[in-house]
């Protein structure tokens, strides 16, 4: 029988932004709001999606400049574009 590559249901997600930290930040920035039950996971997912978009845009910038390596300038230009799109 082959070994399964699925993750156990009981495996816990290691959080980069613990719930207590997020609650404290929300309380300082916007005291009238509160963090819902799975809000910490949504914040983590949002960060992962941002990093994914940043990687795609940086790769696109490097290809447009005919550069084989993604450097700091490509990432900074991509971050400006992504943040501008997310505000508007």
DSSP file (Angstrom, degrees, kcal/mol; ACC not computed):
  #  RESIDUE AA STRUCTURE BP1 BP2  ACC     N-H-->O    O-->H-N    N-H-->O    O-->H-N    TCO  KAPPA ALPHA  PHI   PSI    X-CA   Y-CA   Z-CA
    1    1 A X              0   0    0      0, 0.0     2,-0.1     0, 0.0     0, 0.0   0.000 360.0 360.0 360.0 133.3    0.0    0.0    0.0
    2    2 A X        -     0   0    0      1,-0.1     2,-0.2     0, 0.0     0, 0.0  -0.410 360.0-106.3 -77.6 150.1    1.4    3.4   -1.0
    3    3 A X        -     0   0    0     -2,-0.1     2,-0.3     1,-0.1    -1,-0.1  -0.508  35.0-119.9 -74.0 143.1    2.0    6.2    1.5
    4    4 A X        -     0   0    0     -2,-0.2    -1,-0.1     1,-0.1     0, 0.0  -0.627  11.4-155.9 -86.3 142.0   -0.5    9.0    1.4
    5    5 A X        +     0   0    0     -2,-0.3    -1,-0.1     2,-0.1     2,-0.1   0.360  59.6 112.5 -94.9   3.5    0.7   12.6    0.7
    6    6 A X  S    S-     0   0    0      1,-0.1     2,-0.3     0, 0.0    -2,-0.1  -0.433  70.7-115.5 -78.5 153.6   -2.3   14.2    2.5
    7    7 A X        -     0   0    0     -2,-0.1    -1,-0.1     1,-0.1    -2,-0.1  -0.676  35.1-104.1 -88.3 140.6   -1.9   16.1    5.7
    8    8 A X    >   -     0   0    0     -2,-0.3     3,-1.1     1,-0.1    -1,-0.1  -0.258  20.7-125.5 -61.5 148.4   -3.6   14.7    8.8
    9    9 A X  T 3  S+     0   0    0      1,-0.2    -1,-0.1     3,-0.0    -2,-0.0   0.791 110.9  54.2 -64.4 -27.9   -6.7   16.5   10.0
   10   10 A X  T 3  S+     0   0    0      2,-0.1    -1,-0.2     0, 0.0     2,-0.2   0.517  78.9 114.6 -88.0  -5.0   -5.2   17.0   13.4
   11   11 A X    <   -     0   0    0     -3,-1.1     2,-0.3     1,-0.1    -4,-0.0  -0.480  63.2-135.8 -67.0 131.0   -2.0   18.7   12.1
   12   12 A X        -     0   0    0     -2,-0.2     2,-0.5     1,-0.0    -2,-0.1  -0.673  11.9-118.6 -93.0 144.7   -2.0   22.3   13.3
   13   13 A X        -     0   0    0     -2,-0.3     2,-0.6     1,-0.0    -1,-0.0  -0.669  24.4-129.6 -79.5 126.1   -1.1   25.2   11.1
   14   14 A X        -     0   0    0     -2,-0.5     2,-0.4     1,-0.0    -1,-0.0  -0.682  27.9-141.0 -78.2 119.1    2.0   27.1   12.3
   15   15 A X        -     0   0    0     -2,-0.6     3,-0.3     1,-0.2    26,-0.0  -0.683  22.1-168.8 -92.3 129.3    0.9   30.7   12.4
   16   16 A X  S    S+     0   0    0     -2,-0.4     2,-0.5     1,-0.3    -1,-0.2   0.769  92.6  38.6 -80.1 -28.0    3.2   33.5   11.4
   17   17 A X  S    S-     0   0    0     23,-0.1    -1,-0.3     4,-0.0    27,-0.1  -0.851  91.8-145.5-122.5  93.4    0.8   36.0   12.8
   18   18 A X     >  -     0   0    0     -2,-0.5     4,-2.0    -3,-0.3     3,-0.3  -0.155  20.9-114.5 -60.3 153.8   -0.6   34.6   16.1
   19   19 A X  H  > S+     0   0    0      1,-0.2     4,-2.5     2,-0.2     5,-0.2   0.856 114.4  55.3 -57.9 -39.8   -4.2   35.5   16.9
   20   20 A X  H  > S+     0   0    0      1,-0.2     4,-2.1     2,-0.2    -1,-0.2   0.889 107.4  50.2 -64.3 -38.4   -3.2   37.5   20.0
   21   21 A X  H  > S+     0   0    0     -3,-0.3     4,-2.3     2,-0.2    -1,-0.2   0.926 111.6  47.9 -63.6 -44.8   -0.9   39.7   18.0
   22   22 A X  H  X S+     0   0    0     -4,-2.0     4,-2.7     1,-0.2    -2,-0.2   0.895 110.4  51.6 -64.3 -40.0   -3.7   40.4   15.4
   23   23 A X  H  X S+     0   0    0     -4,-2.5     4,-2.4     1,-0.2    -1,-0.2   0.908 110.4  49.4 -62.4 -41.2   -6.2   41.2   18.1
   24   24 A X  H  X S+     0   0    0     -4,-2.1     4,-1.9     2,-0.2    -2,-0.2   0.909 111.6  48.2 -64.7 -42.6   -3.8   43.7   19.7
   25   25 A X  H  X S+     0   0    0     -4,-2.3     4,-2.8     1,-0.2     5,-0.3   0.928 112.6  48.3 -64.5 -45.3   -3.1   45.4   16.4
   26   26 A X  H  X S+     0   0    0     -4,-2.7     4,-2.5     1,-0.2     7,-0.3   0.905 109.9  52.6 -61.2 -40.7   -6.9   45.6   15.6
   27   27 A X  H  < S+     0   0    0     -4,-2.4    -1,-0.2    -5,-0.2    -2,-0.2   0.873 114.5  42.3 -64.9 -36.3   -7.6   47.0   19.0
   28   28 A X  H  < S+     0   0    0     -4,-1.9     3,-0.3     2,-0.2    -2,-0.2   0.929 123.5  35.0 -74.1 -46.0   -4.9   49.7   18.6
   29   29 A X  H  < S+     0   0    0     -4,-2.8     2,-0.3     1,-0.2    -3,-0.2   0.930 137.5   9.7 -77.3 -48.1   -5.8   50.7   15.0
   30   30 A X    ><  +     0   0    0     -4,-2.5     3,-1.9    -5,-0.3    -1,-0.2  -0.730  63.3 179.3-137.7  84.1   -9.5   50.2   14.9
   31   31 A X  T 3  S+     0   0    0     -3,-0.3    -1,-0.1    -2,-0.3    -4,-0.1   0.706  79.2  63.3 -63.9 -19.8  -11.0   49.7   18.3
   32   32 A X  T 3  S+     0   0    0     -6,-0.1    -1,-0.3     2,-0.0     2,-0.2   0.606  95.7  72.8 -80.5 -10.3  -14.6   49.5   17.0
   33   33 A X    <   -     0   0    0     -3,-1.9     2,-0.3    -7,-0.3    -3,-0.1  -0.659  64.7-160.9-100.0 158.8  -13.7   46.3   15.0
   34   34 A X        -     0   0    0     -2,-0.2     2,-0.5    -7,-0.0   -11,-0.0  -0.963  25.0-107.1-136.6 158.1  -13.1   42.8   16.3
   35   35 A X        -     0   0    0     -2,-0.3   -12,-0.0   -16,-0.1     5,-0.0  -0.704  35.8-137.8 -86.2 124.9  -11.5   39.7   14.9
   36   36 A X    >   -     0   0    0     -2,-0.5     3,-1.4     1,-0.1     4,-0.4  -0.112  35.2 -83.6 -76.6-179.1  -13.9   37.0   13.9
   37   37 A X  T 3  S+     0   0    0      1,-0.3     3,-0.3     2,-0.1    -1,-0.1   0.874 126.3  21.8 -56.9 -47.6  -13.4   33.3   14.6
   38   38 A X  T 3> S+     0   0    0      1,-0.2     4,-1.5     2,-0.1     3,-0.4   0.023  87.2 117.0-111.0  26.9  -11.2   32.4   11.6
   39   39 A X  H <> S+     0   0    0     -3,-1.4     4,-2.1     1,-0.2    -1,-0.2   0.834  70.5  59.7 -63.8 -33.6   -9.9   35.9   10.9
   40   40 A X  H  > S+     0   0    0     -4,-0.4     4,-2.0    -3,-0.3    -1,-0.2   0.873 104.9  49.6 -64.5 -36.1   -6.3   35.0   11.6
   41   41 A X  H  > S+     0   0    0     -3,-0.4     4,-2.6     2,-0.2    -1,-0.2   0.866 108.6  52.8 -69.3 -35.1   -6.4   32.4    8.8
   42   42 A X  H  X S+     0   0    0     -4,-1.5     4,-2.4     2,-0.2    -2,-0.2   0.886 108.7  49.9 -66.4 -38.0   -7.9   35.0    6.4
   43   43 A X  H  X S+     0   0    0     -4,-2.1     4,-2.1     2,-0.2    -2,-0.2   0.923 111.6  48.7 -64.1 -43.5   -5.0   37.4    7.2
   44   44 A X  H  X S+     0   0    0     -4,-2.0     4,-2.1     1,-0.2    -2,-0.2   0.916 112.2  48.2 -62.5 -43.7   -2.5   34.6    6.6
   45   45 A X  H  X S+     0   0    0     -4,-2.6     4,-2.5     1,-0.2    -1,-0.2   0.893 109.0  53.7 -63.3 -40.4   -4.2   33.7    3.3
   46   46 A X  H  X S+     0   0    0     -4,-2.4     4,-2.1     1,-0.2    -1,-0.2   0.898 108.7  49.4 -61.7 -41.1   -4.2   37.4    2.3
   47   47 A X  H  X S+     0   0    0     -4,-2.1     4,-2.4     2,-0.2    -1,-0.2   0.911 110.6  50.0 -64.4 -42.3   -0.5   37.6    2.9
   48   48 A X  H  X S+     0   0    0     -4,-2.1     4,-2.2     1,-0.2    -2,-0.2   0.902 110.3  49.9 -63.7 -40.5    0.2   34.5    0.8
   49   49 A X  H  X S+     0   0    0     -4,-2.5     4,-2.5     2,-0.2    -1,-0.2   0.886 109.9  51.3 -65.5 -37.7   -1.9   35.8   -2.0
   50   50 A X  H  X S+     0   0    0     -4,-2.1     4,-2.6     2,-0.2    -2,-0.2   0.929 110.5  48.2 -63.8 -44.4    0.0   39.1   -1.9
   51   51 A X  H  X S+     0   0    0     -4,-2.4     4,-2.3     2,-0.2    -2,-0.2   0.887 111.2  51.4 -63.8 -38.3    3.4   37.3   -2.1
   52   52 A X  H  X S+     0   0    0     -4,-2.2     4,-2.3     2,-0.2    -2,-0.2   0.934 111.8  45.7 -63.9 -46.1    2.1   35.2   -5.0
   53   53 A X  H  X S+     0   0    0     -4,-2.5     4,-2.7     1,-0.2     5,-0.2   0.888 111.6  53.5 -62.8 -38.6    1.0   38.3   -6.9
   54   54 A X  H  X S+     0   0    0     -4,-2.6     4,-2.3     1,-0.2    -2,-0.2   0.903 109.0  48.6 -63.3 -41.5    4.3   40.0   -6.1
   55   55 A X  H  X S+     0   0    0     -4,-2.3     4,-2.3     2,-0.2    -2,-0.2   0.919 112.7  47.7 -64.8 -44.0    6.3   37.0   -7.5
   56   56 A X  H  X S+     0   0    0     -4,-2.3     4,-2.1     1,-0.2    -2,-0.2   0.940 114.4  45.5 -63.1 -46.6    4.3   36.9  -10.7
   57   57 A X  H  X S+     0   0    0     -4,-2.7     4,-2.4     1,-0.2    -1,-0.2   0.884 112.8  51.0 -65.8 -38.3    4.6   40.6  -11.3
   58   58 A X  H  X S+     0   0    0     -4,-2.3     4,-2.3    -5,-0.2    -1,-0.2   0.904 109.9  50.0 -64.5 -41.4    8.3   40.6  -10.5
   59   59 A X  H  X S+     0   0    0     -4,-2.3     4,-2.1     2,-0.2    -2,-0.2   0.893 110.2  50.9 -63.7 -39.4    8.9   37.7  -12.9
   60   60 A X  H  X S+     0   0    0     -4,-2.1     4,-2.3     2,-0.2    -2,-0.2   0.917 109.8  49.8 -63.3 -44.0    6.9   39.7  -15.6
   61   61 A X  H  X S+     0   0    0     -4,-2.4     4,-1.7     1,-0.2    -2,-0.2   0.894 110.2  50.5 -61.9 -40.3    9.1   42.8  -15.0
   62   62 A X  H  <>S+     0   0    0     -4,-2.3     5,-2.9     1,-0.2    -1,-0.2   0.897 110.9  48.7 -65.7 -39.2   12.3   40.7  -15.3
   63   63 A X  H ><5S+     0   0    0     -4,-2.1     3,-1.2     1,-0.2    -2,-0.2   0.891 108.6  53.4 -67.4 -38.7   11.1   39.2  -18.5
   64   64 A X  H 3<5S+     0   0    0     -4,-2.3    -1,-0.2     1,-0.3    -2,-0.2   0.862 111.1  46.4 -63.5 -34.6   10.2   42.6  -20.0
   65   65 A X  T 3<5S-     0   0    0     -4,-1.7    -1,-0.3    -5,-0.2    -2,-0.2   0.388 112.9-122.2 -86.4   3.6   13.7   43.8  -19.2
   66   66 A X  T < 5 +     0   0    0     -3,-1.2     2,-0.4     1,-0.2    -3,-0.2   0.898  63.1 146.4  54.1  44.7   15.2   40.6  -20.7
   67   67 A X      < -     0   0    0     -5,-2.9    -1,-0.2    -6,-0.1    -2,-0.1  -0.932  45.7-153.7-113.0 133.4   16.9   39.9  -17.4
   68   68 A X  S    S+     0   0    0     -2,-0.4     2,-0.4    -3,-0.1    -1,-0.1   0.654  79.4  58.7 -79.3 -15.6   17.4   36.3  -16.2
   69   69 A X  S    S-     0   0    0     -7,-0.1     2,-0.7    -6,-0.0    -1,-0.0  -0.937  79.8-129.8-120.5 137.0   17.4   37.2  -12.5
   70   70 A X        -     0   0    0     -2,-0.4     2,-0.2     4,-0.1   -11,-0.1  -0.749  37.8-176.5 -82.3 118.5   14.7   38.9  -10.5
   71   71 A X    >>  -     0   0    0     -2,-0.7     4,-1.6   -13,-0.1     3,-0.5  -0.507  41.7 -86.9-111.4-177.6   16.5   41.8   -8.7
   72   72 A X  H 3> S+     0   0    0      1,-0.2     4,-2.6     2,-0.2     5,-0.2   0.842 122.6  56.5 -58.6 -39.0   15.4   44.4   -6.1
   73   73 A X  H 3> S+     0   0    0      1,-0.2     4,-2.2     2,-0.2    -1,-0.2   0.880 105.6  51.1 -63.9 -38.4   14.2   46.9   -8.7
   74   74 A X  H <> S+     0   0    0     -3,-0.5     4,-2.0     2,-0.2    -1,-0.2   0.908 112.1  46.8 -64.5 -41.4   11.8   44.4  -10.3
   75   75 A X  H  X S+     0   0    0     -4,-1.6     4,-2.5     2,-0.2    -2,-0.2   0.905 112.1  49.8 -68.8 -41.7   10.3   43.6   -6.9
   76   76 A X  H  X S+     0   0    0     -4,-2.6     4,-2.0     2,-0.2    -2,-0.2   0.911 111.9  47.8 -64.5 -41.9    9.9   47.3   -5.9
   77   77 A X  H  X S+     0   0    0     -4,-2.2     4,-1.8    -5,-0.2    -1,-0.2   0.896 112.7  49.5 -64.7 -39.5    8.3   48.1   -9.2
   78   78 A X  H  X S+     0   0    0     -4,-2.0     4,-2.6     1,-0.2    -2,-0.2   0.899 108.5  52.7 -66.4 -40.6    5.9   45.1   -8.8
   79   79 A X  H  X S+     0   0    0     -4,-2.5     4,-2.6     1,-0.2     5,-0.3   0.898 108.1  51.2 -62.8 -40.6    5.0   46.1   -5.2
   80   80 A X  H  X S+     0   0    0     -4,-2.0     4,-2.0     2,-0.2    -1,-0.2   0.918 112.1  46.6 -62.0 -43.0    4.1   49.7   -6.4
   81   81 A X  H  X S+     0   0    0     -4,-1.8     4,-2.3     2,-0.2    -2,-0.2   0.931 114.1  46.9 -65.3 -46.2    1.8   48.3   -9.1
   82   82 A X  H  X S+     0   0    0     -4,-2.6     4,-2.2     1,-0.2    -2,-0.2   0.915 113.4  47.5 -65.1 -43.8    0.1   45.8   -6.8
   83   83 A X  H  X S+     0   0    0     -4,-2.6     4,-1.3     1,-0.2    -1,-0.2   0.873 111.5  51.3 -66.1 -35.6   -0.5   48.3   -4.0
   84   84 A X  H  X S+     0   0    0     -4,-2.0     4,-1.3    -5,-0.3    -1,-0.2   0.907 111.3  48.0 -66.5 -40.6   -1.8   50.8   -6.5
   85   85 A X  H  < S+     0   0    0     -4,-2.3    -2,-0.2     1,-0.2    -1,-0.2   0.880 109.7  52.8 -65.9 -37.8   -4.3   48.2   -7.9
   86   86 A X  H  < S+     0   0    0     -4,-2.2    -1,-0.2     1,-0.2    -2,-0.2   0.778 108.3  50.4 -73.4 -25.1   -5.4   47.1   -4.4
   87   87 A X  H  <        0   0    0     -4,-1.3    -1,-0.2     1,-0.2    -2,-0.2   0.815 360.0 360.0 -79.6 -31.0   -6.3   50.7   -3.4
   88   88 A X     <        0   0    0     -4,-1.3    -2,-0.2    -5,-0.1    -1,-0.2   0.438 360.0 360.0 -99.3 360.0   -8.3   51.5   -6.4
